[in-house]
């Protein structure tokens, strides 16, 4: 009798009920944070970017990306020589997009640069 009572009591404690708690979780294969090194992309020669996925609903993701990069002026000197030095630029790539879908299949609703 003690063993049966102990088993029932252990099973009762091991289960949990969460009522009215809606937790939005992205697919398990999706990483929420991403840091990337970009070469010849986002308007720069080299840039480092941080990307974050924000799950809004089960099938809606907002994605934000911000970074910092370096670019140099590009000149074609077809008529004469280019004696002046090139100008260097600091770039700040910024992206915001919204995706609708599940698992591996998404439709991009909007994308801002």
ZIZI-V436070 format. One record per helix or strand of 2 or more residues. SS is the DSSP state (h for helix, s for strand). FROM is the first residue (numbers start at 1). TO is the last residue. Records with the same first field share a line. If there is no record, write none. Layout:
# ZIZI-V436070
SS=FROM-TO / FROM-TO
This chain:
# ZIZI-V436070
h=2-14
s=33-41 / 44-57 / 60-72 / 88-91 / 94-102 / 105-112
